[in-house]
Structures are given as structure tokens and as C-alpha cells.
């Protein structure tokens, strides 16, 4: 009898950016949640407000109230690096200002064997790419690992990654699927 096993990647999820109370989740559940219609109303409202002059603060309040996750690790007491308890074996890279090429970049990134998931940012104009990495490499030098993986994905996706998002306990904000290619797992 042949069996297969798939590693379950566990990390912390927070009810909002300001929350200090972490909940344990895994990649499959996180992707199911953000690729559903659960947050559709908030995301659509955020996208409308952020484009209206004088309504940026209101848009930011919506964004700050959205669930978020520290995909690279399990945290306790908040999502600062001092709260990190364990590495997840995942790395979340940020790609901003992709514009109308987001679906193409998602498809290119998702084709890489080490990419576990890819999804649109809350603005709809950016992208998050979640890659599988060796937990030991993350523990040794996370910024160097982020750079190496970011450059490799960027070369394939033909779009630069955001180098400022290399903080291990950085969070990504949950969003939703607005069309069939917005989320790939």
C-alpha cells in the first residue's frame, strides 16, 4: 500500500494588526479562509475608500482591523520578533505595485516547486508569495534567506520583491478571492 504525507505548516494568526492574542492555524486553513468570501465586504470597501481623496484614514482603519498572520512562525503575546516561539518552515514575500499583471505574476510564482501559496494583497495591486524553506535556514539567517528566495521568485515572476518586508515576524493581512486566479495553494 502506498501512502503520501504532506507537511502541515503551522503559524500564528491574529484577529487584527493590533491584536496580541495569537491563534494557531495552518496554511491550508488560512488559505481556505482568505480565499473565501468571508472578508469580501471589508476588502471591497477598503479598495473603494483608499482611492477616494480624504478617505485614506478610514481605509487604513479597515485594513488595520482585518485578520493577519505571521506566516513565518508561531508567536505568543504579539507579532514582534521577541514573541517568536518557533519557525514555521514558510516565508512570506511581498510584491507591490504589480498593477494589471497580478494574475500573470501569481501564475509564474505558483509554478515554482517551492512556492506553497500565492495571493493578492488587500489593495488588489500587490501579491504575497508563501515559499517553503528549511526551518534551520530561517533560524540561522532569515534576512539572507528572504533575500535569496525573494530574488529567485522575482527572477521567475519578472517583478521585484519588497526588501523592506524581510522581518521574520512580519504579518500579512487576510483578504479574499475576487476571481478564480487570486489565490493559489
N, C-alpha and C positions, 0 to 999 in steps of 0.2 A: 504494500500500500504506500502510495506517495503522498506526502503532506507538504504543504508550504507554510511558512510563517512570515508574517510581516511585522517588522518592529513597530511598536506603538510609541510615538514621540509625545511625551507629556511636558506641559509647561503651565505657566500661570496666566490666568485671565482675571481681569478686574471689571467691575461694573461701570467704571468711568475712569478717565485720566487721573482724577483726584483721589480715587479710592485707594485705600491702604490695605484692604481686605482681599487677598488673593484667593481665587478658586482654582482648583486643579482641573485641567482639561487636556485633551489630546488633539492632535492635528485633524483627525477625521471629524471629530465633533465640532471643532472650531470652524472648519471649512463648511460643514453642513449648516451651521448657524449663520455664517456670514453670506453664504450663497443662497439662503432662503429669502423670503420676503419680510422677515421679522423686522428689519430696520428700514424698509423701503420709504416710509413716510418721512422719517428723520433725515435720511440721506437726500431725498429729493428736495426737502425744504432747505437743507444746508446748501445744496448746489444752486438753488434759486437765490437765496439770500446773499451768498458770497459774491454774486455778480452785480448786486444792487448797491450803488453808492450810498454810504451812510448806514448800511445794514451789516457791515463786516463783523462788528462785535456780537450781534445777535447770531450770526452764522457760527462764530467761534464758540459761543455758549453751547450750541447744538453739538458741534464737533467734540467739545470737551466732555459732554455728557454721554457720549457713545461708549459702549464697551471697548476695551482694548486688551491686548495680550503681550506678554514678554515671551515671544516665541523661542528665544534662545535659552531660556532657563526657567527654573522654578524659583519663585521669590516668596518671601514671607515678611509681611509688615510694610510693603510698598514695592515700587519697582526701581528703586535706586540700586546701584551696583552693590552697595553694602547689604542689601536684602537678598542677594542671590544665594540660594542654598545648593543648587545643582544645575549643571548644564543639560540641555535637552538633546543635543545632537542635531539641532537645527540652527539655521542662521537666516535672518530676515533682512533682505536688501531692499533699498528704496530707490525707485526710478521716478524722477519728477519730470513734469512738463513734456510728456510724450505726445499730447495732443490727440490727433486723429489716428495715430499709429498704434494705439494701445493694444488692440486685438492682435495685430501682427507681432508686436513685441511679446505678448503673452504666449502666442503660439511658438515663437522661436525659443523663448526661455523654457517653456514646458517640455520641449523636445530634448532638453539636456538630461542625461541619465541621473544626475544628482539633484535635480530640481524636484522637490516634493509637492509644491503648490505655487500658483501664481494667481494674483487677483488685483483688481483695480483699487486704487486709493479712494478715500471718501469723496474727493473732488471729482473723480472720474477721469482726471487728466494725468494721473500717475499710476504707478504699479508697485506692488510688493511681490517679491520673489522669495520663496522659502526653499532653502537648499539643505540637503542632508550633509552633515560634516561629522568628523570623528570628535567625540566628546573630549578626548585628550588634547587634540589640537586647539579646541576652544579654551581649555584651561591654561594652555601654555602661552598663547598669544592671540587673543581674539581679534584685536585690530588688524594684525597682519593677515589672519585668516579671512576676515571680512574683505580686506583689500584684494586678496588673491581670488576669492570666489566672485567678488563684485566685478573684477576685471575680466574674468573668464566668461561670466554671463553677459557682460557688456559687449564683449567681442562678438558673441553669437547673436545677441539681440540688436546690435548696431545702435545702442543708446547708452550713454554714460550713467553709472550709478551715483547715488548721493553719498559722497565720502563722509559727510557730517553725521550720518546715522550709524556710525560704527560702534556706538556704545552698546555693550553686551546686554544691559538691562533695558535698552530702548524698547518702546512699545509700538505696536501698530494698532490702529483704530479699526474696529469692525465696520463692515459696510454691507452691501448687498449685491446681488446679481441683477443687473438691469437688462442683460441679454445673455444668450447662451454661452458666449465666449468670455464673460467677465471673470469667471472663476474656473481654475483648472486644478484638479487634485490627482 
